[in-house]
Structure formats: structure tokens, C-alpha cells
Amino acid sequence: SLVITFGGVGLTIFLAVMFLMMYMGFDLLPALVIAVAISNTATEIVVVMLEHSYEVSDEFRRVLVMSSFIDDIVAILFMSLLRGAMVGEVGAVSFELLKLIGFFAISLAITFLVMRYAPRLVYPLVVNWDYLLFLSSVIFFGLVFAAYELGISEIFGAYIAGLVIGMLRLVHDPTLVYTVRVEEFVSRMSTVLEFFIIPIFFVYIGYNTLVSQLLSPLSLIILALAFTGKFVGVVLASIPWGRLTQSLTLGLAMNVRGSIEPAVALVALERGIIQQDLFSAVVAVSLFTSTVIPVIFNLITRLKRI
């Protein structure tokens, strides 16, 4: 998954940065922002695609989900660097990156150790609805506040909080009471997100998008760079580990984008790093790939087992 991720991300970033700088006249930082944004794969859409797919092997599912998850982490890391105003000097960026990685590793390591060696402390907090809501709130606001105090983006803290809450599933319960409670909590939170928070986010994205630029030559060029870099990079990286058909399908599936790409571009837009034409181009890539790629993937899996 790491090889596939870095193959797709690396080639996409290289092609986008080189083309935008050499042929479009953009500076390095705007070109890098766009390159990182369009190099991502939307895990949330990948999961939905797999749920509605036909003949897909378990190995293909694991590789696709893990690769897209790593893509998300790379995008969140970069967005945090932008949000923390640390893009600039190499030394400052390196130190900020070390803080991000350290915060990520320590948070997940502590959570894993607690889930693995002290499940009795967690169990009573989860099976009771009031305690579970309190625990989740403490995790969320605590990690967001910790990220802020460390000079890291609150966005990254919120992302880690989501991972930590998801790791509550690691506690084994033969009676399934604990497991059912966690899954029900996640389901209820998903409902709140889908019907309230996420729509507000996309309304704001739409407000900042120039509709006239969605099909502009710049948007079409960036779309072509996004698809070509991701597809070729993933296929070349995955061929040694699978059949050509699997590699081609994986390259197609990894091209789907979602909400993180506009979020990265939005942070850059608010900081004045990019203008609305580039932001609108990223939104166009996200819209096109998130609507077209799942349909094509569904047709392929219907015709042939992957």
C-alpha cells in the first residue's frame, strides 16, 4: 500500500508542479498546493464504491482502502503545515513536520496501549451513553486543544480525534454489548455529519467557487494532470504485485477525489497562496472524479472479478 500510495502521489505531484511552473507560469508554492490537493484519494468515496461493487477480492479491497487512507494522511499533514503558517524556510517546515508526525504517533500509540492493556478502564465508559458522549467530547476537544497549544493545526487534531474514537472498536467483548454501542455511536455521529456539518462545508466551498471556471482550460489541464499522474503512478507501482487488470482497475479507483482536496485548496485560498481560478480547478477535479469514477468502477466490477 505504501509503494502504491507514493507511486500515485509522487508522480501526480511531479507532473503537476513541473507543468504548472514550466508551462503555466505559476510559482512553486501555488503549484505545490494544487499538486498535493489533486494527488489525494478520497477514502470516504472509496468505501462507498466498494460497498456497491460486485466481484472484488478482499485483497483488492484492503489495498485500495489502505492506500487511500495513507493518501488522506499526507493531505492532512500538508494542510496542517499551511494552516500553521510554516510553509517557508526548510528548517521550519522540517520541525513542523516532525511535530505533526510525533503528535500522530504518540496519540495513536497511547490509544492502542490503553485499548490493549487496560480495556477494563474503557469498557464502563463506553457501554453507558452519557459516559460515551463525555469520553468522545474529551477526546475531540482535548486533542484539538493539544494540537493548538503545540502550534499544530486544529484540523489535524480533529482528524486524530476521529481516528482515536474509531480505535475504541479494538476492545474485545464476547457479549457484543460494547461493540454494538460503539457502532451505534459512530452511526449516529455519521448522521449528524451527513445532514448538518458536511452540507454546511460544501455550501462554503460552493460560495468560494467560480462556476465559470469549472470548465475553463486551466481546470481541464489540472484534471488531466490529476488523472494521468495518479493512474500511471498507481499502475506502475502495483503491477509487480498483481495482474494487469487489477492494476488498471486500482489506478482508476485511486483517482476518485472527495472533500479533502477542496479543503486543502480552501486553506491555501484563505491564506492568499492561490487565487479563485486554481481553487475552482481543484473543485472541478473533485466534482468530476467523485461522480464519474464510481460509475465506471461499478461497471468494471460488474463485468469482471477484480
C-alpha positions as CSV (number, residue, x, y, z in Angstrom):
1,S,0.0,0.0,0.0
2,L,2.8,2.4,0.8
3,V,4.5,1.8,-2.6
4,I,1.2,2.2,-4.4
5,T,0.4,5.4,-2.5
6,F,3.8,7.0,-3.0
7,G,3.8,5.9,-6.7
8,G,0.5,7.7,-7.4
9,V,1.1,10.7,-5.1
10,G,4.7,11.1,-6.2
11,L,4.0,11.1,-10.0
12,T,1.0,13.3,-9.7
13,I,2.9,15.9,-7.7
14,F,5.8,15.8,-10.0
15,L,3.7,16.2,-13.2
16,A,1.5,18.9,-11.7
17,V,4.4,21.0,-10.2
18,M,6.5,20.8,-13.4
19,F,3.7,21.6,-15.8
20,L,2.2,24.4,-13.7
21,M,5.6,26.1,-13.2
22,M,7.2,25.5,-16.6
23,Y,4.2,26.0,-18.9
24,M,1.6,27.9,-16.9
25,G,4.0,30.3,-15.1
26,F,2.9,29.6,-11.5
27,D,5.3,30.0,-8.6
28,L,6.4,26.9,-6.6
29,L,4.1,27.2,-3.6
30,P,0.8,27.6,-5.5
31,A,1.9,24.8,-7.8
32,L,2.8,22.5,-4.9
33,V,-0.5,23.2,-3.1
34,I,-2.5,22.2,-6.2
35,A,-0.3,19.2,-6.8
36,V,-0.8,17.9,-3.3
37,A,-4.5,18.6,-3.4
38,I,-5.1,16.7,-6.6
39,S,-2.8,13.8,-5.6
40,N,-5.2,12.6,-2.9
41,T,-7.7,9.8,-3.0
42,A,-11.0,10.1,-1.1
43,T,-11.3,7.3,1.4
44,E,-14.9,8.1,2.1
45,I,-15.9,7.6,-1.5
46,V,-13.7,4.5,-1.9
47,V,-15.6,2.9,0.9
48,V,-18.9,3.7,-0.7
49,M,-17.7,2.4,-4.0
50,L,-16.6,-0.9,-2.5
51,E,-19.9,-1.3,-0.7
52,H,-21.8,-1.1,-4.0
53,S,-19.3,-3.0,-6.1
54,Y,-19.7,-6.5,-7.4
55,E,-16.9,-9.0,-7.8
56,V,-14.0,-7.5,-5.8
57,S,-11.5,-9.6,-3.9
58,D,-10.7,-9.0,-0.2
59,E,-7.0,-8.3,-1.1
60,F,-8.0,-5.6,-3.6
61,R,-10.3,-4.0,-1.0
62,R,-7.6,-3.9,1.6
63,V,-5.0,-2.4,-0.7
64,L,-7.4,0.2,-2.0
65,V,-8.7,1.3,1.4
66,M,-5.2,1.4,3.0
67,S,-3.7,3.3,0.1
68,S,-6.5,5.9,0.1
69,F,-6.2,6.2,3.9
70,I,-2.4,6.9,3.6
71,D,-3.3,9.5,0.9
72,D,-5.6,11.2,3.3
73,I,-2.9,11.4,6.0
74,V,-0.5,13.0,3.5
75,A,-3.1,15.6,2.5
76,I,-4.0,16.4,6.2
77,L,-0.3,16.8,7.0
78,F,0.2,19.3,4.2
79,M,-3.0,21.2,5.1
80,S,-1.8,21.4,8.7
81,L,1.5,22.9,7.5
82,L,-0.3,25.5,5.6
83,R,-2.7,26.3,8.4
84,G,0.2,26.6,10.8
85,A,1.9,29.1,8.5
86,M,5.0,27.0,8.5
87,V,5.5,26.8,4.7
88,G,8.6,28.8,4.1
89,E,12.0,28.0,5.4
90,V,13.1,24.4,5.1
91,G,14.2,24.2,8.7
92,A,10.8,25.5,9.9
93,V,8.9,23.1,7.7
94,S,11.0,20.2,8.9
95,F,10.4,21.0,12.5
96,E,6.7,21.4,12.0
97,L,6.6,18.1,10.1
98,L,8.4,16.3,13.0
99,K,5.8,17.8,15.4
100,L,2.9,16.5,13.3
101,I,4.4,13.0,12.9
102,G,5.2,12.9,16.6
103,F,1.8,14.0,17.7
104,F,0.2,11.5,15.3
105,A,2.4,8.6,16.5
106,I,2.1,9.4,20.3
107,S,-1.7,9.8,20.2
108,L,-2.3,6.5,18.4
109,A,0.3,4.6,20.4
110,I,-1.2,5.7,23.7
111,T,-4.7,4.8,22.5
112,F,-3.5,1.4,21.3
113,L,-1.8,0.6,24.6
114,V,-4.9,1.6,26.6
115,M,-7.2,-0.5,24.4
116,R,-4.8,-3.4,24.5
117,Y,-3.7,-3.5,28.2
118,A,-6.4,-1.5,30.1
119,P,-9.8,-2.4,28.4
120,R,-11.5,-2.6,31.8
121,L,-11.0,1.2,32.2
122,V,-12.6,1.8,28.9
123,Y,-15.5,-0.6,28.9
124,P,-17.7,1.1,31.6
125,L,-17.2,4.5,29.8
126,V,-18.5,3.1,26.5
127,V,-21.5,0.9,27.5
128,N,-23.1,3.9,29.1
129,W,-24.4,6.5,26.6
130,D,-23.7,9.5,28.8
131,Y,-20.2,8.4,29.6
132,L,-19.5,7.6,25.9
133,L,-20.6,11.0,24.8
134,F,-18.5,12.6,27.5
135,L,-15.5,10.4,26.6
136,S,-15.8,11.3,22.9
137,S,-16.1,15.0,23.7
138,V,-13.0,14.9,25.9
139,I,-11.0,13.1,23.2
140,F,-12.2,15.5,20.5
141,F,-11.7,18.8,22.3
142,G,-8.6,17.6,24.2
143,L,-6.7,16.6,21.0
144,V,-7.8,19.8,19.2
145,F,-6.7,21.9,22.1
146,A,-3.4,20.0,22.4
147,A,-2.7,20.5,18.7
148,Y,-3.4,24.2,19.0
149,E,-1.1,24.5,22.0
150,L,1.7,22.7,20.2
151,G,1.4,25.1,17.3
152,I,-0.2,22.4,15.1
153,S,-3.4,22.9,13.1
154,E,-6.6,22.2,14.9
155,I,-7.7,20.4,11.7
156,F,-5.0,17.8,12.3
157,G,-6.1,17.5,16.0
158,A,-9.7,16.8,14.9
159,Y,-8.5,14.2,12.4
160,I,-6.5,12.4,15.0
161,A,-9.5,12.6,17.4
162,G,-11.6,10.8,14.8
163,L,-9.0,8.0,14.5
164,V,-8.8,7.6,18.3
165,I,-12.6,7.4,18.6
166,G,-12.6,4.8,15.9
167,M,-10.0,2.8,17.8
168,L,-12.5,2.2,20.6
169,R,-13.5,-0.8,18.5
170,L,-10.3,-2.5,19.5
171,V,-11.7,-3.6,22.9
172,H,-12.8,-7.3,22.6
173,D,-16.3,-8.0,24.0
174,P,-17.7,-11.6,23.7
175,T,-21.2,-10.3,24.7
176,L,-21.1,-7.7,21.8
177,V,-22.7,-5.1,24.0
178,Y,-19.6,-2.9,23.8
179,T,-19.1,-3.4,20.1
180,V,-22.8,-2.6,19.3
181,R,-22.6,0.6,21.5
182,V,-19.5,1.9,19.6
183,E,-21.0,1.1,16.2
184,E,-24.3,2.8,17.1
185,F,-22.5,5.8,18.4
186,V,-20.5,6.1,15.2
187,S,-23.6,5.7,13.1
188,R,-25.4,8.5,15.0
189,M,-22.4,10.8,14.6
190,S,-22.3,10.0,10.9
191,T,-25.9,11.0,10.6
192,V,-25.2,14.4,12.2
193,L,-22.2,14.9,9.9
194,E,-24.1,13.9,6.8
195,F,-27.2,16.0,7.4
196,F,-25.7,19.1,9.1
197,I,-21.9,19.7,9.2
198,I,-20.9,18.3,5.8
199,P,-23.6,20.3,3.8
200,I,-22.5,23.5,5.5
201,F,-18.9,22.8,4.5
202,F,-19.9,22.3,0.8
203,V,-22.1,25.4,0.8
204,Y,-19.0,27.3,1.8
205,I,-16.9,25.6,-0.8
206,G,-19.6,26.5,-3.4
207,Y,-19.6,30.1,-2.3
208,N,-15.9,30.4,-3.0
209,T,-16.0,28.6,-6.3
210,L,-16.3,30.5,-9.6
211,V,-18.8,28.5,-11.7
212,S,-17.5,30.0,-14.9
213,Q,-14.0,28.5,-14.2
214,L,-15.2,24.9,-13.6
215,L,-14.8,24.0,-17.3
216,S,-12.0,26.5,-18.1
217,P,-8.9,25.4,-19.9
218,L,-7.0,25.6,-16.6
219,S,-9.5,23.3,-14.9
220,L,-9.3,20.8,-17.7
221,I,-5.5,20.8,-17.7
222,I,-5.4,20.2,-14.0
223,L,-8.0,17.4,-14.3
224,A,-5.8,15.8,-17.0
225,L,-2.7,16.1,-14.8
226,A,-4.6,14.6,-11.8
227,F,-5.9,11.6,-13.7
228,T,-2.7,10.9,-15.6
229,G,-0.4,11.2,-12.7
230,K,-2.5,9.1,-10.3
231,F,-3.4,6.4,-12.9
232,V,0.1,5.9,-14.3
233,G,1.8,6.1,-10.9
234,V,-0.5,3.6,-9.2
235,V,-0.5,1.2,-12.2
236,L,3.3,1.2,-12.4
237,A,3.7,0.7,-8.7
238,S,1.1,-2.1,-8.4
239,I,2.0,-4.2,-11.5
240,P,4.7,-6.2,-9.7
241,W,2.2,-7.3,-7.0
242,G,-0.9,-8.1,-9.1
243,R,-2.4,-8.8,-12.5
244,L,-2.6,-6.1,-15.1
245,T,-6.4,-6.0,-14.8
246,Q,-6.2,-5.4,-11.1
247,S,-3.5,-2.7,-11.5
248,L,-5.5,-0.8,-14.1
249,T,-8.7,-1.0,-12.0
250,L,-6.7,0.1,-8.9
251,G,-5.3,3.0,-10.9
252,L,-8.9,4.0,-11.9
253,A,-10.3,3.6,-8.3
254,M,-7.5,5.6,-6.7
255,N,-8.4,8.6,-9.0
256,V,-11.6,9.4,-7.0
257,R,-11.5,12.6,-5.1
258,G,-13.7,14.0,-2.3
259,S,-13.8,16.6,0.4
260,I,-10.2,16.8,1.5
261,E,-9.0,18.2,-1.9
262,P,-11.2,21.3,-1.8
263,A,-10.3,21.6,2.0
264,V,-6.6,21.8,1.2
265,A,-7.3,24.3,-1.6
266,L,-9.6,26.3,0.7
267,V,-6.9,26.7,3.3
268,A,-4.5,27.9,0.6
269,L,-7.1,30.3,-0.8
270,E,-7.8,31.8,2.6
271,R,-4.1,32.4,3.2
272,G,-3.7,34.1,-0.2
273,I,-1.4,31.4,-1.6
274,I,-3.7,30.6,-4.6
275,Q,-6.4,32.5,-6.4
276,Q,-10.0,31.5,-7.1
277,D,-9.2,30.2,-10.6
278,L,-6.9,27.5,-9.1
279,F,-9.4,26.8,-6.3
280,S,-12.2,26.3,-8.8
281,A,-10.0,24.0,-10.8
282,V,-9.5,21.8,-7.7
283,V,-13.2,21.8,-7.1
284,A,-13.8,20.8,-10.7
285,V,-11.4,17.8,-10.3
286,S,-13.2,16.7,-7.1
287,L,-16.7,17.0,-8.7
288,F,-15.8,15.2,-11.9
289,T,-13.9,12.3,-10.4
290,S,-16.3,11.8,-7.5
291,T,-19.2,11.4,-9.9
292,V,-17.7,9.7,-12.9
293,I,-15.1,7.3,-11.4
294,P,-17.6,5.4,-9.1
295,V,-19.9,4.7,-12.1
296,I,-17.1,3.4,-14.3
297,F,-15.7,1.3,-11.4
298,N,-19.1,-0.2,-10.8
299,L,-19.4,-1.2,-14.5
300,I,-16.0,-2.8,-14.5
301,T,-16.6,-4.9,-11.4
302,R,-20.0,-6.0,-12.8
303,L,-18.3,-7.3,-15.9
304,K,-15.2,-8.9,-14.4
305,R,-14.0,-10.1,-11.0
306,I,-11.1,-8.0,-9.7
